[in-house]
Amino acid sequence: MSDTILTSETSSRSSDFTSNSRIICRVCEKQFSQYRCPRCNIHYCSLHCYKSHSLRCTESFMRDNVMGELQQTQPDEESKSKMLDILKRFHEQEEIDSLDEEELDSSLSEETIQKILSGDQLNFEDLSTEEKKHFQRAIISGELSKLIEPWDPWWLKPSAKNISLTSDGTQRIQRIVKEYSVESENDTDSDELHEVPGGPTTPLPPVNKLVSSDPSPLLAFHLVDIIYSYCFTLRLYNGDWKTDPVESSITVLTVSSVLGQGERHTETVLEALSHCLEQTCSPEYKHAGGLQFGLRLMDDVVHLLNLGGNALVCLLCDLQRMIQSGERGLKSEKMRKSKRAELKGKLKSVDRKVYFMMCWVHKQPLEAWAELARIVDMEKRTAAEYADAKRSDVRLAEKKERGKPLIKEIP
């Protein structure tokens, strides 16, 4: 069909408006166009046609918006100061803890040793005061967790590099659910198929179908917060959040400022990492490994971002399953009715946020993740350098202290 409709009364002095009105709408191809898209210059006739015209224009806008924000973002002095303050407080607490550990006698009493050797049942009440202190210290420090075989994260496995999703976000190979049998416990081939969490089973809609306004350019920074919180929770539960989906969901909400604190705005990568690191080094979770654990989680974030959009969609899909399972598990939890209702409302809200993020991630270009990974890695290296410098200062101070004479000669 020709774009221009010619008539016998066409005048050479026709205005631009008259000329535009003689061009057919390129969306519905039924009405004359009255407008032109300022971004892609396509002619359209109405608001309906503008909203439904090719998604390429919207996706292009989102791509430029995100990449522009990533390239221009620079951590402000307040964010830098906050990160340094977190690291400083952590090292001060680490020094106090090390002094406390020196005061504890780690040896077991002869009576306790005899009970262990004889095979008798040993209760916490049977321990001496010093033994109880040492046992509690071992729990807090994570010493006991070393007896558990460490979990190998799915994003570090070779199969994570070959995740393939369809153009609408669904996984290409649907999983076959087999009935449980004794033989399946040792079915290693089956385990390999389930190394990577499954992707969406239904198509992911474009973001403009979920919200009327353009997505925030800060979503990339929110994603960093969510990835960190997910990795934190899986490593804390040794990869098996299904053993306690309620507590796993609460852990995600505690570590994530984006999911746990709805009104909080994370505007830079440094701000996202600072909050997460502060939670990691808090008394509640310090036993997981403190700063070193936080630095490892930053490496996890970088690795996942470098895997690309398909891996991130699978991560968010697994997180959504965790949240939904946690919401269902609230029914059997013993807690006040008001608290259960409050937590249920939070989990429902988080479920929607994670799904929205999943749809947004699916439409982003690969280069956006590489740029975001670079920024996260840069912040991680800065934190690691600071931590190493503080350790060197502590070791130097200890060396000087040991070198001082115990008795000074009086002249």
Solvent accessible surface area in square Angstrom, and as a share of the most:
residue,aa,sasa,rsa
1,M,179,0.80
2,S,75,0.48
3,D,63,0.33
4,T,65,0.38
5,I,71,0.36
6,L,145,0.72
7,T,65,0.38
8,S,119,0.77
9,E,150,0.67
10,T,78,0.45
11,S,51,0.33
12,S,122,0.79
13,R,220,0.80
14,S,50,0.32
15,S,61,0.39
16,D,118,0.61
17,F,135,0.56
18,T,42,0.25
19,S,59,0.38
20,N,53,0.27
21,S,24,0.15
22,R,74,0.27
23,I,32,0.16
24,I,20,0.10
25,C,0,0.00
26,R,116,0.42
27,V,46,0.27
28,C,41,0.25
29,E,91,0.41
30,K,166,0.70
31,Q,109,0.48
32,F,93,0.39
33,S,0,0.00
34,Q,79,0.35
35,Y,119,0.45
36,R,123,0.45
37,C,2,0.01
38,P,123,0.77
39,R,102,0.37
40,C,59,0.35
41,N,90,0.46
42,I,45,0.23
43,H,27,0.12
44,Y,27,0.10
45,C,21,0.12
46,S,41,0.27
47,L,121,0.60
48,H,137,0.61
49,C,7,0.04
50,Y,83,0.32
51,K,132,0.56
52,S,62,0.40
53,H,15,0.07
54,S,46,0.29
55,L,63,0.31
56,R,189,0.69
57,C,16,0.10
58,T,34,0.20
59,E,40,0.18
60,S,36,0.23
61,F,69,0.29
62,M,11,0.05
63,R,80,0.29
64,D,78,0.40
65,N,50,0.25
66,V,3,0.02
67,M,31,0.14
68,G,22,0.21
69,E,53,0.24
70,L,3,0.01
71,Q,113,0.50
72,Q,145,0.64
73,T,25,0.14
74,Q,137,0.61
75,P,29,0.18
76,D,76,0.39
77,E,132,0.59
78,E,138,0.62
79,S,11,0.07
80,K,87,0.37
81,S,68,0.44
82,K,71,0.30
83,M,12,0.05
84,L,83,0.41
85,D,67,0.35
86,I,3,0.02
87,L,1,0.01
88,K,100,0.42
89,R,110,0.40
90,F,19,0.08
91,H,5,0.02
92,E,85,0.38
93,Q,73,0.33
94,E,70,0.32
95,E,77,0.35
96,I,92,0.46
97,D,23,0.12
98,S,50,0.33
99,L,107,0.53
100,D,49,0.25
101,E,83,0.37
102,E,137,0.61
103,E,137,0.61
104,L,36,0.18
105,D,80,0.41
106,S,72,0.47
107,S,71,0.46
108,L,81,0.40
109,S,47,0.30
110,E,117,0.53
111,E,123,0.55
112,T,5,0.03
113,I,63,0.32
114,Q,95,0.42
115,K,61,0.26
116,I,90,0.45
117,L,133,0.66
118,S,75,0.48
119,G,65,0.62
120,D,84,0.44
121,Q,150,0.67
122,L,63,0.31
123,N,73,0.37
124,F,80,0.33
125,E,132,0.59
126,D,59,0.31
127,L,25,0.13
128,S,51,0.33
129,T,94,0.55
130,E,75,0.34
131,E,9,0.04
132,K,61,0.26
133,K,95,0.40
134,H,50,0.22
135,F,83,0.35
136,Q,91,0.40
137,R,58,0.21
138,A,7,0.05
139,I,87,0.44
140,I,85,0.43
141,S,55,0.36
142,G,12,0.12
143,E,83,0.37
144,L,68,0.34
145,S,65,0.42
146,K,163,0.69
147,L,150,0.75
148,I,108,0.55
149,E,145,0.65
150,P,115,0.73
151,W,64,0.22
152,D,77,0.40
153,P,4,0.03
154,W,10,0.04
155,W,0,0.00
156,L,83,0.41
157,K,45,0.19
158,P,104,0.65
159,S,40,0.26
160,A,3,0.02
161,K,148,0.63
162,N,119,0.61
163,I,31,0.16
164,S,53,0.34
165,L,13,0.07
166,T,37,0.21
167,S,104,0.67
168,D,53,0.28
169,G,0,0.00
170,T,15,0.09
171,Q,24,0.11
172,R,148,0.54
173,I,149,0.76
174,Q,94,0.42
175,R,94,0.34
176,I,145,0.74
177,V,143,0.82
178,K,123,0.52
179,E,160,0.72
180,Y,167,0.64
181,S,45,0.29
182,V,113,0.65
183,E,134,0.60
184,S,35,0.22
185,E,109,0.49
186,N,127,0.65
187,D,40,0.21
188,T,92,0.53
189,D,102,0.53
190,S,25,0.16
191,D,88,0.46
192,E,106,0.47
193,L,141,0.70
194,H,90,0.40
195,E,46,0.21
196,V,18,0.11
197,P,19,0.12
198,G,10,0.09
199,G,3,0.03
200,P,9,0.05
201,T,100,0.58
202,T,90,0.52
203,P,82,0.52
204,L,12,0.06
205,P,38,0.24
206,P,27,0.17
207,V,4,0.02
208,N,57,0.29
209,K,141,0.60
210,L,72,0.36
211,V,57,0.33
212,S,122,0.78
213,S,78,0.51
214,D,89,0.46
215,P,17,0.11
216,S,48,0.31
217,P,41,0.26
218,L,38,0.19
219,L,17,0.08
220,A,1,0.00
221,F,0,0.00
222,H,28,0.13
223,L,0,0.00
224,V,0,0.00
225,D,0,0.00
226,I,2,0.01
227,I,0,0.00
228,Y,0,0.00
229,S,0,0.00
230,Y,0,0.00
231,C,0,0.00
232,F,0,0.00
233,T,0,0.00
234,L,4,0.02
235,R,43,0.16
236,L,52,0.26
237,Y,56,0.21
238,N,62,0.32
239,G,22,0.21
240,D,63,0.33
241,W,18,0.06
242,K,145,0.61
243,T,99,0.58
244,D,46,0.24
245,P,25,0.16
246,V,5,0.03
247,E,76,0.34
248,S,0,0.00
249,S,0,0.00
250,I,52,0.26
251,T,6,0.03
252,V,0,0.00
253,L,18,0.09
254,T,43,0.25
255,V,0,0.00
256,S,0,0.00
257,S,0,0.00
258,V,18,0.10
259,L,8,0.04
260,G,21,0.20
261,Q,79,0.35
262,G,53,0.51
263,E,156,0.70
264,R,71,0.26
265,H,124,0.55
266,T,1,0.01
267,E,95,0.43
268,T,18,0.10
269,V,3,0.02
270,L,7,0.03
271,E,40,0.18
272,A,0,0.00
273,L,0,0.00
274,S,0,0.00
275,H,9,0.04
276,C,0,0.00
277,L,0,0.00
278,E,51,0.23
279,Q,38,0.17
280,T,0,0.00
281,C,19,0.11
282,S,27,0.17
283,P,124,0.78
284,E,111,0.50
285,Y,17,0.06
286,K,42,0.18
287,H,66,0.29
288,A,32,0.25
289,G,39,0.38
290,G,1,0.01
291,L,0,0.00
292,Q,92,0.41
293,F,15,0.06
294,G,0,0.00
295,L,13,0.07
296,R,130,0.47
297,L,0,0.00
298,M,0,0.00
299,D,61,0.32
300,D,4,0.02
301,V,0,0.00
302,V,20,0.11
303,H,60,0.27
304,L,0,0.00
305,L,0,0.00
306,N,92,0.47
307,L,41,0.20
308,G,2,0.02
309,G,17,0.16
310,N,54,0.28
311,A,2,0.01
312,L,0,0.00
313,V,0,0.00
314,C,3,0.02
315,L,0,0.00
316,L,0,0.00
317,C,9,0.06
318,D,12,0.06
319,L,0,0.00
320,Q,28,0.12
321,R,84,0.31
322,M,0,0.00
323,I,0,0.00
324,Q,60,0.26
325,S,22,0.14
326,G,0,0.00
327,E,27,0.12
328,R,152,0.56
329,G,20,0.19
330,L,3,0.01
331,K,167,0.71
332,S,96,0.62
333,E,58,0.26
334,K,203,0.86
335,M,47,0.21
336,R,175,0.64
337,K,171,0.73
338,S,79,0.51
339,K,99,0.42
340,R,63,0.23
341,A,66,0.51
342,E,104,0.47
343,L,20,0.10
344,K,83,0.35
345,G,39,0.37
346,K,89,0.38
347,L,1,0.00
348,K,92,0.39
349,S,35,0.23
350,V,2,0.01
351,D,26,0.14
352,R,157,0.57
353,K,70,0.30
354,V,0,0.00
355,Y,67,0.25
356,F,44,0.18
357,M,7,0.03
358,M,2,0.01
359,C,1,0.00
360,W,1,0.00
361,V,1,0.00
362,H,35,0.16
363,K,57,0.24
364,Q,16,0.07
365,P,15,0.09
366,L,126,0.62
367,E,89,0.40
368,A,0,0.00
369,W,3,0.01
370,A,58,0.45
371,E,31,0.14
372,L,0,0.00
373,A,3,0.02
374,R,129,0.47
375,I,11,0.05
376,V,0,0.00
377,D,34,0.18
378,M,86,0.38
379,E,14,0.06
380,K,37,0.16
381,R,146,0.53
382,T,76,0.44
383,A,1,0.01
384,A,22,0.17
385,E,118,0.53
386,Y,55,0.21
387,A,0,0.00
388,D,82,0.42
389,A,53,0.41
390,K,54,0.23
391,R,58,0.21
392,S,53,0.34
393,D,85,0.44
394,V,42,0.24
395,R,143,0.52
396,L,97,0.48
397,A,60,0.46
398,E,84,0.38
399,K,135,0.57
400,K,129,0.55
401,E,110,0.49
402,R,179,0.65
403,G,64,0.61
404,K,123,0.52
405,P,92,0.58
406,L,183,0.91
407,I,154,0.78
408,K,164,0.69
409,E,163,0.73
410,I,158,0.80
411,P,170,1.07
